[in-house]
């Protein structure tokens, strides 16, 4: 029994690297595509936002001397590359999908417009939303929150390399403990860095729940969609 009808799935660009140091690992990409296909076949409407950190991260570029605006624009283009790769992998599996971009770049992708995206979702197509918000100084987490709210998603699923939210970074602190549930306010109070504050605030103000889970384990996406208790639930 599926818990959700429409979801916004946020995927990490870094996760697409797999065991590599840069770029796209085709095995990891294939795992993601198969999981998304299985979810789509359950009748769940899926909108996807992918980060670009496996190719270029604007904020890191700014720290190395890049102009912040141009650095963020480069990051937006990195998300388009990842989106096209995922779209191609889904097409190879027979999954109908469409790539939308937040800035005009036809014929690479369709320019984002909420009504067209909603129509595609209602037809059962997987939609991949690239280019962030189309503006500098906003992360893809904020882009995910914005799109999730605009598309009236039931939940934002944040697929990461770890299996939920911890008291500290579990990759650095072996004593970190995992939360099964946490409130938006607790995230602020504890200074947890699961998303930037703008993204978290948007979700809180618009009552969009978040589930943070390990997307790198095949099958986890379906488990989350079925309501199994994996990952961390963020709400009130």
KEKE-3310 file (N, C-alpha, C; in steps of 0.2 Angstrom, whole numbers, plus 5000, padded with zeros to 4 digits):
npx = (5004:5004:5010:5010:5004:5010:5027:5041:5057:5073:5089:5106:5120:5133:5131:5130:5142:5147:5159:5169:5179:5174:5161:5149:5144:5140:5134:5129:5120:5111:5106:5098:5089:5082:5076:5068:5060:5053:5045:5037:5030:5021:5011:5014:5017:5031:5042:5058:5073:5090:5106:5121:5134:5143:5149:5151:5151:5144:5146:5158:5166:5166:5174:5186:5189:5181:5168:5153:5140:5142:5148:5138:5129:5136:5135:5121:5121:5127:5118:5109:5116:5117:5103:5099:5107:5100:5088:5090:5094:5082:5074:5080:5076:5063:5054:5044:5048:5052:5063:5064:5069:5075:5080:5079:5083:5080:5083:5087:5080:5063:5056:5053:5037:5024:5010:5012:5021:5013:5003:5011:5014:5002:4999:5007:5020:5038:5045:5059:5068:5078:5092:5090:5083:5084:5091:5105:5113:5105:5102:5101:5093:5085:5078:5072:5063:5055:5050:5043:5033:5026:5021:5013:5017:5016:5026:5043:5057:5072:5086:5101:5118:5118:5109:5099:5095:5107:5114:5126:5138:5138:5148:5160:5159:5159:5151:5139:5121:5106:5091:5074:5062:5061:5058:5056:5059:5068:5079:5084:5087:5097:5107:5108:5114:5106:5099:5100:5095:5085:5078:5074:5065:5056:5049:5044:5035:5026:5021:5027:5032:5047:5058:5072:5084:5093:5098:5106:5106:5099:5082:5077:5070:5057:5053:5052:5042:5031:5029:5037:5048:5061:5075:5074:5060:5055:5045:5031)
npy = (4994:5011:5025:5038:5049:5059:5063:5073:5070:5072:5071:5068:5075:5072:5058:5052:5050:5038:5026:5034:5049:5059:5065:5054:5039:5025:5013:5017:5026:5018:5010:5020:5023:5011:5009:5021:5018:5006:5012:5021:5012:5008:5018:5030:5047:5056:5068:5074:5081:5085:5087:5095:5093:5083:5087:5101:5114:5128:5137:5131:5134:5148:5150:5148:5158:5160:5171:5173:5173:5168:5156:5149:5148:5140:5129:5126:5122:5110:5103:5101:5092:5081:5078:5075:5064:5055:5055:5049:5036:5032:5032:5021:5011:5010:5020:5033:5050:5067:5081:5096:5113:5126:5138:5145:5133:5126:5115:5106:5104:5106:5122:5126:5126:5127:5122:5113:5104:5098:5092:5083:5074:5069:5062:5051:5052:5053:5067:5077:5090:5102:5114:5121:5134:5143:5154:5163:5160:5152:5136:5118:5112:5121:5124:5111:5112:5122:5118:5106:5112:5120:5110:5103:5092:5077:5074:5078:5069:5066:5059:5052:5049:5043:5035:5043:5057:5063:5066:5071:5072:5057:5051:5056:5057:5044:5042:5048:5048:5042:5050:5045:5053:5070:5088:5103:5114:5108:5105:5118:5122:5113:5115:5107:5102:5097:5103:5119:5133:5141:5132:5123:5131:5135:5123:5121:5132:5129:5117:5105:5089:5081:5067:5060:5049:5034:5033:5026:5013:5000:4998:5005:5016:5012:5006:5017:5024:5015:5017:5011:5011:5018:5029:5046:5056:5072:5084:5092)
npz = (5000:4995:5003:4998:4985:4976:4974:4978:4974:4979:4974:4977:4970:4972:4976:4964:4959:4964:4967:4961:4959:4953:4942:4934:4939:4930:4935:4947:4943:4935:4945:4952:4942:4940:4953:4953:4942:4947:4957:4950:4943:4952:4952:4957:4957:4951:4954:4951:4957:4955:4962:4958:4962:4959:4948:4947:4960:4964:4976:4981:4971:4971:4983:4978:4970:4959:4952:4961:4955:4942:4945:4952:4941:4933:4941:4940:4927:4928:4935:4925:4916:4924:4925:4912:4910:4919:4914:4901:4906:4912:4900:4893:4901:4897:4903:4903:4902:4906:4904:4912:4912:4922:4917:4900:4888:4876:4863:4873:4885:4891:4895:4912:4918:4929:4926:4915:4920:4929:4921:4915:4925:4929:4918:4921:4918:4923:4929:4927:4935:4932:4934:4946:4955:4945:4948:4955:4971:4977:4983:4977:4986:4990:4978:4977:4987:4984:4971:4976:4984:4974:4966:4974:4981:4991:5000:5003:4997:5002:4996:5001:5005:5017:5031:5036:5048:5059:5075:5073:5060:5054:5046:5051:5064:5075:5086:5084:5084:5077:5072:5072:5070:5069:5073:5063:5070:5079:5071:5068:5081:5085:5076:5064:5048:5037:5026:5018:5027:5021:5013:5022:5030:5020:5018:5031:5033:5023:5026:5021:5023:5026:5021:5025:5018:5014:4998:4991:4993:4985:4982:4993:4991:4987:4999:5007:5001:5004:5017:5026:5040:5038:5037:5042:5048:5045:5052:5060)
capx = (5000:5008:5008:5010:5002:5015:5033:5047:5063:5079:5095:5113:5124:5139:5130:5130:5149:5148:5166:5173:5180:5171:5157:5144:5145:5134:5131:5124:5114:5107:5102:5093:5084:5078:5072:5062:5055:5048:5041:5033:5025:5016:5006:5016:5019:5037:5046:5065:5078:5096:5111:5127:5140:5148:5153:5153:5147:5145:5149:5165:5170:5167:5179:5192:5190:5175:5162:5148:5135:5144:5149:5131:5126:5140:5132:5115:5122:5129:5112:5106:5120:5114:5096:5099:5109:5095:5082:5092:5094:5075:5072:5083:5071:5056:5051:5042:5051:5053:5067:5062:5075:5073:5082:5078:5089:5077:5079:5090:5075:5058:5056:5049:5030:5020:5004:5014:5024:5007:5000:5015:5014:4995:4999:5011:5027:5042:5048:5066:5068:5085:5093:5088:5078:5086:5094:5111:5113:5100:5104:5096:5089:5079:5075:5068:5058:5051:5046:5039:5027:5023:5018:5008:5019:5014:5032:5050:5061:5079:5090:5108:5123:5117:5102:5094:5098:5111:5116:5132:5140:5140:5154:5165:5159:5156:5146:5133:5115:5101:5084:5068:5058:5063:5054:5059:5062:5074:5084:5087:5090:5103:5111:5110:5115:5103:5098:5101:5090:5080:5075:5070:5060:5050:5046:5040:5030:5021:5019:5029:5036:5054:5060:5079:5085:5099:5095:5111:5104:5093:5075:5075:5065:5050:5052:5050:5035:5027:5028:5042:5051:5068:5077:5072:5055:5055:5039:5030)
capy = (5000:5016:5031:5045:5049:5063:5065:5077:5066:5076:5066:5071:5075:5068:5051:5049:5048:5031:5026:5038:5055:5065:5063:5050:5032:5022:5008:5020:5029:5012:5008:5025:5022:5005:5011:5026:5014:5002:5017:5024:5007:5008:5023:5036:5053:5057:5074:5073:5087:5082:5092:5095:5093:5078:5091:5108:5117:5135:5139:5129:5138:5155:5150:5147:5164:5161:5175:5169:5172:5164:5149:5146:5147:5133:5123:5125:5118:5103:5099:5099:5087:5075:5077:5072:5057:5051:5054:5044:5030:5030:5030:5015:5006:5011:5024:5040:5055:5073:5085:5103:5117:5133:5143:5142:5130:5122:5109:5102:5103:5111:5127:5124:5129:5122:5118:5108:5098:5094:5088:5077:5070:5066:5056:5046:5053:5055:5073:5079:5097:5104:5121:5124:5139:5147:5160:5162:5161:5147:5129:5114:5110:5126:5122:5106:5114:5127:5113:5102:5116:5122:5104:5101:5085:5075:5074:5079:5063:5068:5053:5054:5043:5041:5033:5048:5063:5061:5071:5074:5069:5050:5049:5059:5056:5037:5042:5051:5044:5044:5052:5042:5059:5077:5093:5108:5118:5105:5106:5124:5123:5109:5117:5102:5104:5093:5107:5125:5136:5143:5126:5120:5136:5135:5117:5122:5137:5127:5111:5100:5085:5079:5061:5059:5042:5031:5031:5022:5006:4998:4995:5009:5021:5008:5005:5024:5025:5010:5019:5008:5015:5019:5036:5051:5060:5079:5087:5096)
capz = (5000:4995:5007:4995:4978:4972:4978:4976:4975:4979:4973:4978:4964:4974:4976:4957:4958:4966:4970:4958:4962:4949:4936:4934:4939:4927:4939:4952:4939:4933:4951:4953:4937:4942:4959:4951:4938:4951:4961:4945:4941:4958:4951:4961:4953:4954:4951:4953:4957:4956:4963:4953:4966:4956:4942:4949:4965:4964:4982:4982:4966:4974:4988:4974:4966:4954:4953:4964:4951:4937:4948:4953:4934:4931:4945:4937:4921:4930:4936:4918:4914:4928:4924:4905:4911:4922:4909:4897:4909:4912:4894:4892:4904:4895:4908:4900:4907:4903:4908:4912:4914:4925:4912:4894:4884:4871:4864:4878:4890:4891:4900:4917:4919:4933:4923:4910:4924:4933:4916:4914:4931:4929:4913:4923:4916:4928:4927:4930:4935:4932:4934:4952:4954:4939:4951:4959:4978:4979:4982:4974:4991:4990:4972:4978:4992:4979:4966:4980:4986:4968:4963:4979:4983:4998:5004:4999:4999:5001:4995:5002:5006:5024:5031:5040:5051:5065:5080:5070:5054:5055:5042:5054:5072:5076:5092:5082:5085:5072:5074:5068:5069:5071:5070:5059:5075:5082:5066:5069:5088:5085:5070:5060:5041:5032:5021:5020:5031:5017:5011:5028:5032:5016:5020:5037:5032:5019:5029:5017:5027:5023:5024:5023:5018:5010:4992:4988:4994:4980:4985:4999:4988:4987:5006:5010:4998:5007:5024:5031:5045:5037:5037:5047:5046:5047:5052:5066)
cpx = (5004:5005:5007:5008:5007:5021:5037:5053:5069:5085:5101:5117:5131:5138:5131:5137:5151:5155:5171:5174:5177:5166:5152:5146:5139:5131:5126:5118:5109:5103:5097:5087:5079:5073:5066:5057:5050:5043:5035:5028:5020:5011:5008:5019:5025:5040:5053:5069:5085:5101:5116:5134:5146:5152:5155:5149:5149:5148:5156:5169:5171:5173:5186:5193:5185:5171:5157:5142:5136:5145:5143:5128:5130:5137:5125:5116:5124:5123:5108:5109:5117:5107:5095:5102:5104:5089:5084:5092:5087:5072:5074:5079:5064:5051:5050:5044:5052:5058:5065:5068:5072:5075:5081:5084:5086:5082:5082:5084:5069:5058:5051:5042:5026:5014:5007:5017:5018:5004:5004:5014:5007:4995:5004:5018:5031:5045:5054:5067:5075:5086:5092:5082:5078:5089:5100:5109:5107:5102:5099:5091:5083:5075:5070:5062:5053:5047:5041:5032:5023:5019:5014:5010:5017:5020:5038:5054:5068:5084:5097:5112:5122:5110:5097:5098:5101:5112:5122:5133:5142:5147:5161:5165:5155:5151:5140:5127:5110:5094:5079:5064:5061:5059:5059:5063:5069:5080:5088:5091:5097:5108:5113:5110:5112:5101:5099:5094:5084:5075:5070:5064:5054:5046:5041:5034:5024:5019:5021:5034:5042:5055:5067:5081:5091:5096:5100:5110:5098:5087:5073:5070:5058:5048:5049:5043:5030:5026:5033:5046:5059:5069:5074:5066:5055:5048:5037:5029)
cpy = (5006:5022:5037:5044:5053:5064:5069:5073:5070:5071:5071:5070:5071:5060:5048:5047:5041:5031:5030:5045:5061:5062:5058:5043:5028:5017:5011:5023:5024:5010:5013:5024:5017:5006:5016:5022:5010:5007:5020:5019:5006:5013:5029:5041:5055:5063:5073:5080:5084:5088:5091:5095:5088:5081:5097:5111:5124:5138:5138:5133:5145:5156:5150:5153:5165:5167:5171:5168:5167:5157:5146:5144:5140:5127:5121:5121:5111:5099:5097:5093:5080:5073:5073:5065:5052:5050:5049:5037:5027:5028:5023:5009:5006:5015:5031:5045:5061:5078:5093:5107:5124:5139:5141:5139:5125:5121:5104:5100:5108:5116:5126:5129:5124:5118:5112:5102:5094:5090:5082:5072:5066:5061:5051:5046:5055:5062:5075:5086:5099:5112:5125:5128:5144:5154:5159:5163:5157:5140:5124:5111:5115:5125:5116:5108:5118:5122:5109:5106:5118:5116:5101:5093:5084:5075:5075:5073:5065:5062:5055:5048:5040:5039:5037:5054:5061:5067:5075:5070:5062:5047:5052:5058:5049:5037:5045:5046:5047:5045:5048:5048:5065:5082:5098:5112:5115:5105:5112:5124:5119:5111:5112:5104:5099:5096:5114:5128:5138:5138:5123:5125:5136:5128:5117:5126:5134:5119:5105:5095:5083:5072:5060:5052:5040:5029:5026:5014:5004:4995:5000:5014:5018:5008:5011:5025:5021:5012:5015:5013:5015:5027:5040:5055:5067:5082:5092:5092)
cpz = (5000:4999:5004:4988:4974:4977:4975:4978:4974:4979:4974:4972:4966:4974:4969:4955:4960:4969:4966:4962:4959:4944:4938:4934:4936:4931:4944:4949:4937:4939:4953:4949:4938:4948:4957:4946:4942:4955:4956:4943:4946:4957:4955:4956:4956:4950:4955:4952:4959:4957:4957:4956:4963:4950:4944:4955:4966:4970:4983:4977:4968:4979:4984:4969:4960:4956:4955:4959:4945:4939:4949:4946:4932:4935:4942:4931:4922:4932:4930:4916:4917:4926:4917:4906:4914:4918:4904:4900:4910:4906:4892:4895:4902:4899:4904:4905:4903:4907:4907:4915:4917:4921:4905:4890:4879:4866:4869:4883:4889:4897:4905:4917:4923:4930:4918:4914:4927:4928:4915:4919:4931:4924:4915:4921:4922:4925:4931:4930:4937:4932:4941:4952:4948:4941:4955:4966:4981:4978:4979:4979:4991:4984:4973:4982:4988:4975:4970:4982:4980:4966:4968:4980:4990:5003:4999:5002:4997:5002:4996:5003:5013:5025:5036:5043:5058:5069:5077:5064:5055:5052:5046:5062:5073:5082:5090:5082:5080:5075:5069:5066:5072:5069:5067:5065:5078:5078:5067:5076:5088:5080:5065:5052:5036:5026:5023:5023:5027:5015:5016:5030:5027:5017:5026:5036:5028:5020:5024:5021:5023:5026:5021:5024:5014:5004:4988:4989:4990:4984:4991:4997:4989:4995:5009:5008:5001:5014:5028:5034:5044:5036:5043:5044:5049:5047:5058:5072)
residu = (UNK:UNK:UNK:UNK:UNK:UNK:UNK:UNK:UNK:UNK:UNK:UNK:UNK:UNK:UNK:UNK:UNK:UNK:UNK:UNK:UNK:UNK:UNK:UNK:UNK:UNK:UNK:UNK:UNK:UNK:UNK:UNK:UNK:UNK:UNK:UNK:UNK:UNK:UNK:UNK:UNK:UNK:UNK:UNK:UNK:UNK:UNK:UNK:UNK:UNK:UNK:UNK:UNK:UNK:UNK:UNK:UNK:UNK:UNK:UNK:UNK:UNK:UNK:UNK:UNK:UNK:UNK:UNK:UNK:UNK:UNK:UNK:UNK:UNK:UNK:UNK:UNK:UNK:UNK:UNK:UNK:UNK:UNK:UNK:UNK:UNK:UNK:UNK:UNK:UNK:UNK:UNK:UNK:UNK:UNK:UNK:UNK:UNK:UNK:UNK:UNK:UNK:UNK:UNK:UNK:UNK:UNK:UNK:UNK:UNK:UNK:UNK:UNK:UNK:UNK:UNK:UNK:UNK:UNK:UNK:UNK:UNK:UNK:UNK:UNK:UNK:UNK:UNK:UNK:UNK:UNK:UNK:UNK:UNK:UNK:UNK:UNK:UNK:UNK:UNK:UNK:UNK:UNK:UNK:UNK:UNK:UNK:UNK:UNK:UNK:UNK:UNK:UNK:UNK:UNK:UNK:UNK:UNK:UNK:UNK:UNK:UNK:UNK:UNK:UNK:UNK:UNK:UNK:UNK:UNK:UNK:UNK:UNK:UNK:UNK:UNK:UNK:UNK:UNK:UNK:UNK:UNK:UNK:UNK:UNK:UNK:UNK:UNK:UNK:UNK:UNK:UNK:UNK:UNK:UNK:UNK:UNK:UNK:UNK:UNK:UNK:UNK:UNK:UNK:UNK:UNK:UNK:UNK:UNK:UNK:UNK:UNK:UNK:UNK:UNK:UNK:UNK:UNK:UNK:UNK:UNK:UNK:UNK:UNK:UNK:UNK:UNK:UNK:UNK:UNK:UNK:UNK:UNK:UNK:UNK:UNK)
# end
